[in-house]
Amino acid sequence: MLVPLAGSVALAVLLGVAAFVIINRDRGCAGDAVALRVTASPDIQPAVSQIADRFNKASHDIDGRCAAVTVTKGVPAAVASALGGGGGKADAMDLWIPDSALWVSGIRAKNPDVPAPSASIAHSPIVMVASGSVVPNLKKSFGAASWGGMITAANVANVDGPGRKVRVLALDPSLNAAGLGALLAAAGVATAAGAGDEQLVGALKSLSGSTVRDQDALLASLGVKGAKAPLGVASEQGVWAFNNAKKPEVPAVPLYPAEGTLNLDYPVVITAEDDTVRKAAEAFQKELGTDASKKTLRDQGFRTPDGKGGKPVAGAGGFQAKAPVALKMPDAKTIASMSQSWSRLNLGTRLLTLLDVSGTMALPVPGLGVTRMQAISKIAIEGMKLFPIKSELGLWQYSTNLNGQGVDYRETIPVGPLTENINGVLRRDLLNQKLATTQAKPTGDTGLNDTLAAAYKQMTDDYQGDKINTVLILTDGAGNDDPEGGISNSEILKTLKEEFNPEKPVSVLIIAFGPDAPKGKRQMDALAKATAGDAFIAKDVLEVRKFFLEGMKRRLCSPNCD
């Protein structure tokens, strides 16, 4: 009985194989499948997988063989880093769908062998986003959503602006195309409107301290209550997907910038080297542009490249059916410049402040009713507000024989993290206390040069490559005055020029205030120039933020600034 049964099973298998071959032959393909490996951005991967399932079931003929598409997720930043030689290893793939051509532009600048992107399969506008519960208040303090308004609210130097009530959150542009796109759109709008570099740098510096690594984390944080209403950026599809998947008690609401915006454009990049696999990739790319595929994409919150959206963005919940005005994508040079600027501005700060406490600092400032010391202290306290909490700061005071015979400086607070506890007091609070209570030495001369030589050597010896290292001099501008000798003006210039290392730059920044300041401007300029730094004379305390931002702006060109 077993022999006939075994024969029947074998016959059934043979008939099944024959039927498969005949059916696929009738459909135009047979034999081993042509495997096509697709890596797609996580947000669009589910839609691409649905399209791939339909494509596979249709048994597309590729040189007489059926195409078999598999789709996996790949974070665009990680894939781009691997392809550009920046580290990491990308999974083997034949076709890549990142969320933006910005990634491809960046890696092609480093590795021209990476294929150029072809037409995009979907769009998703980059929008501002807030919790629905705060939108009414946002409109009162912020006005209509706009990139210009976001820059104004984020500008760290605009203390009386909307930033008092609005906390702007940024997506890390090194990890998120929506974050980089938002910065490019905002910078373009600000520049076109005539905003100064200081305003843009002030906003970028502020945003660098409030970045979020990924979009879902940013969207989730919008519901956290605080003194300021949180305002972030995201892709339109990302807002819909978050609300649809997480179902927050108060949904996130997209806010469309009045000036228009840039789009995530989901280009197709064919990386296959085998001719047959390339044919399969081209066939699948064609499938991605069919009406059925477009509907699948629209159903999951994307727009087609013509701006048409589906039910998810049909006009409810703050979504607008009509696509926003599309801003022109900046050229590759502008994109690279923004990425570099962000990277440099995002470096930490390591700053040693040298505070002049010589006798002239006790003199009154005409018309202000305060002494030079009080005015300089206010300048310092105001300037310290610009530095994020992760900064490392310290304070020395200087005047002749301040710390014993022949020692013109005193290490008041050593350089270290603002959050570090010193004898029960945070360094940030201790700095403010010392600055507010410091008294001038009535009989003291300046003694700047000896102090600067010692400070510069210490900052050079303790140089940290992941930070901008700076010596800040706050003075009334009288220059060096040391009756007992010490280092001369020519000697300190020679010393700074010899010790300045463009590979490990420590810059000197000088802010002077008072009627004697112009007299020392020439020497102050020379000291700063020797170290790729800068020197400023403040006419009033309110100018200090501009000067500190000027100093921050020099990060973008240091050590080769004009």
SULURMO-V594108 format. One record per backbone hydrogen bond with DSSP energy under -0.5 kcal/mol. NH is the residue of the N-H (numbers start at 1). CO is the residue of the C=O. E is the energy in kcal/mol with one decimal. If there is no record, write none. Layout:
# SULURMO-V594108
NH:CO:E  NH:CO:E
This chain:
# SULURMO-V594108
5:1:-1.4  6:2:-2.7  7:3:-2.1  8:4:-1.9  9:5:-2.3  10:6:-2.3  11:7:-2.1  12:8:-2.3  13:9:-2.4  14:10:-2.4  15:11:-2.6  16:12:-2.4  17:13:-2.6  18:14:-2.5  19:15:-2.5  20:16:-2.4  21:17:-2.6  22:18:-2.8  23:19:-3.1  24:20:-2.7  25:21:-2.3  26:22:-2.4  27:23:-1.6  28:25:-0.9  29:24:-3.1  30:64:-2.7  34:66:-3.2  35:33:-0.8  36:68:-2.7  37:35:-0.5  38:36:-0.6  38:70:-3.0  39:95:-2.7  40:38:-0.5  40:72:-2.7  41:97:-2.6  44:41:-1.2  45:41:-1.6  46:42:-0.6  48:44:-2.3  49:45:-2.6  50:46:-1.8  51:47:-2.0  52:48:-2.4  53:49:-2.2  54:50:-1.7  55:51:-2.2  56:52:-2.7  57:53:-2.0  58:54:-1.3  59:56:-1.6  60:55:-0.6  62:60:-0.5  62:65:-3.7  63:61:-0.5  65:62:-1.3  67:60:-1.7  68:34:-2.8  70:36:-2.4  72:38:-2.6  74:40:-1.9  78:75:-0.7  79:75:-2.3  80:76:-3.0  81:77:-2.0  82:78:-2.0  83:79:-2.7  84:80:-2.4  85:82:-1.0  86:81:-3.2  87:81:-0.7  94:37:-3.3  95:37:-1.6  96:269:-3.1  97:39:-2.8  103:100:-1.1  104:100:-0.6  105:101:-2.7  106:102:-1.9  107:103:-2.2  108:104:-2.4  109:105:-1.1  110:106:-0.7  111:107:-3.4  114:111:-2.1  118:268:-2.9  121:266:-2.4  122:265:-0.7  123:303:-3.2  124:264:-1.7  126:262:-2.5  127:125:-0.6  127:234:-3.1  128:255:-2.5  129:232:-2.2  130:253:-1.8  132:251:-2.1  134:131:-1.8  135:131:-0.8  138:134:-2.7  139:135:-2.3  140:136:-1.2  141:137:-2.2  142:138:-3.2  143:138:-0.7  143:139:-0.9  150:146:-1.8  151:147:-2.3  152:148:-2.1  153:149:-2.5  154:150:-2.1  155:151:-1.6  156:202:-1.1  158:155:-1.5  159:157:-1.4  161:158:-1.4  164:161:-1.8  165:162:-1.9  166:162:-1.7  167:229:-2.4  168:166:-0.6  169:231:-3.3  170:210:-1.7  172:212:-2.4  175:172:-1.7  176:172:-1.8  180:176:-2.0  181:177:-3.1  182:178:-2.0  183:179:-1.8  184:180:-2.4  185:181:-2.6  186:182:-2.7  187:183:-2.8  188:184:-2.3  189:185:-2.3  190:186:-2.6  191:187:-2.6  192:188:-2.2  193:189:-1.6  194:191:-1.4  195:190:-2.7  200:196:-1.6  201:197:-3.1  202:198:-2.7  203:199:-1.8  204:200:-2.8  205:201:-2.9  206:202:-1.7  207:203:-2.8  208:204:-2.1  209:205:-0.6  209:206:-1.1  210:207:-1.8  212:170:-2.7  218:214:-1.8  219:215:-2.7  220:216:-2.3  221:217:-1.6  222:218:-0.7  222:219:-0.8  223:220:-0.9  224:221:-1.6  229:165:-2.8  231:167:-2.5  232:129:-2.9  234:127:-2.4  236:125:-2.6  239:235:-1.8  240:236:-2.0  241:237:-3.0  242:238:-2.2  243:239:-2.3  244:240:-2.6  245:241:-2.6  246:242:-2.7  247:242:-0.7  247:243:-1.0  251:249:-0.5  253:130:-3.3  255:128:-3.6  257:255:-0.6  258:145:-2.2  260:257:-1.4  261:325:-2.6  264:124:-2.7  266:99:-1.4  268:119:-0.8  269:96:-2.6  269:267:-0.5  270:268:-0.5  271:94:-1.7  271:269:-0.7  272:94:-1.7  278:274:-2.4  279:275:-1.9  280:276:-1.8  281:277:-2.5  282:278:-2.6  283:279:-2.1  284:280:-2.3  285:281:-2.5  286:282:-1.9  287:283:-1.7  288:284:-2.0  289:285:-0.5  289:286:-1.1  290:287:-1.8  294:290:-2.3  295:291:-2.1  296:292:-1.9  297:293:-2.3  298:294:-2.6  299:295:-2.5  300:296:-0.7  300:297:-0.8  301:298:-1.6  302:297:-2.1  303:123:-2.8  304:308:-2.5  307:304:-3.2  310:298:-0.5  310:302:-0.5  313:310:-1.1  314:311:-1.8  319:316:-1.7  327:261:-3.1  327:325:-0.6  335:331:-2.2  336:332:-2.5  337:333:-2.2  338:334:-2.4  339:335:-2.2  340:336:-2.3  341:337:-2.7  342:338:-2.6  343:339:-2.1  344:340:-2.5  345:341:-2.9  346:342:-1.8  347:344:-1.1  348:466:-1.6  350:468:-2.6  351:392:-2.7  352:470:-2.4  353:351:-0.6  353:394:-2.4  354:472:-3.7  355:353:-0.6  355:396:-3.1  356:354:-0.6  356:474:-2.5  357:398:-2.4  359:444:-2.7  361:358:-1.7  362:359:-1.8  363:360:-1.5  365:370:-3.3  366:364:-0.7  368:365:-2.1  369:365:-1.0  370:365:-0.5  372:363:-2.5  373:361:-2.8  375:371:-2.3  376:372:-3.0  377:373:-2.6  378:374:-2.0  379:375:-2.1  380:376:-2.6  381:377:-2.8  382:378:-2.6  383:379:-2.5  384:380:-2.4  385:381:-0.9  385:382:-0.6  386:383:-1.7  387:384:-1.4  391:388:-2.1  392:349:-3.2  393:391:-0.5  393:416:-2.1  394:351:-1.6  395:413:-2.8  396:353:-3.1  397:410:-2.1  398:355:-2.3  399:408:-2.1  400:445:-1.9  402:399:-1.3  402:407:-0.5  403:404:-0.6  403:407:-2.3  404:401:-0.8  407:404:-2.0  408:406:-0.7  410:397:-2.4  412:395:-1.1  412:410:-1.3  413:395:-2.7  416:393:-1.6  418:391:-2.2  420:417:-1.7  422:420:-0.5  422:425:-3.5  423:421:-0.6  425:422:-1.3  427:420:-2.2  428:418:-1.9  430:426:-2.6  431:427:-2.7  432:428:-1.9  433:429:-2.3  434:430:-2.6  435:431:-2.6  436:432:-2.1  437:433:-1.4  438:434:-1.3  441:357:-3.7  442:440:-0.9  444:441:-2.1  446:481:-0.6  447:481:-0.5  451:447:-1.2  452:448:-3.2  453:449:-2.3  454:450:-1.8  455:451:-2.8  456:452:-2.9  457:453:-1.9  458:454:-2.1  459:455:-2.6  460:456:-2.1  461:457:-2.8  462:458:-2.2  463:460:-1.3  467:464:-1.6  468:348:-3.0  469:467:-0.7  469:505:-0.6  470:350:-2.4  470:468:-0.5  471:507:-2.9  472:352:-2.6  472:470:-0.6  473:471:-0.5  473:509:-2.9  474:354:-2.7  474:472:-0.5  475:473:-0.5  475:511:-1.8  485:482:-2.3  486:484:-0.6  492:488:-2.3  493:489:-1.7  494:490:-2.0  495:491:-2.5  496:492:-2.5  497:493:-2.3  498:494:-1.9  499:495:-2.3  500:496:-2.2  502:500:-0.5  504:501:-1.4  505:502:-0.6  507:469:-1.8  507:505:-0.5  509:471:-2.7  509:507:-0.5  510:534:-2.3  511:473:-2.8  512:536:-2.7  513:475:-1.9  514:538:-0.6  517:514:-1.4  519:516:-0.9  520:516:-0.8  520:517:-1.1  521:518:-1.2  524:520:-2.5  525:521:-2.8  526:522:-1.8  527:523:-2.4  528:524:-2.3  529:525:-2.9  530:526:-1.8  531:528:-1.6  532:529:-1.4  533:528:-3.3  534:508:-1.3  536:510:-2.8  538:512:-3.3  538:536:-0.5  543:540:-1.6  544:541:-1.7  545:542:-0.6  547:543:-1.8  548:544:-2.7  549:545:-2.4  550:546:-2.2  551:547:-2.2  552:548:-2.1  553:549:-2.7  554:550:-1.4  555:552:-1.7  556:553:-1.8  557:554:-1.0  558:554:-2.6  560:557:-2.6
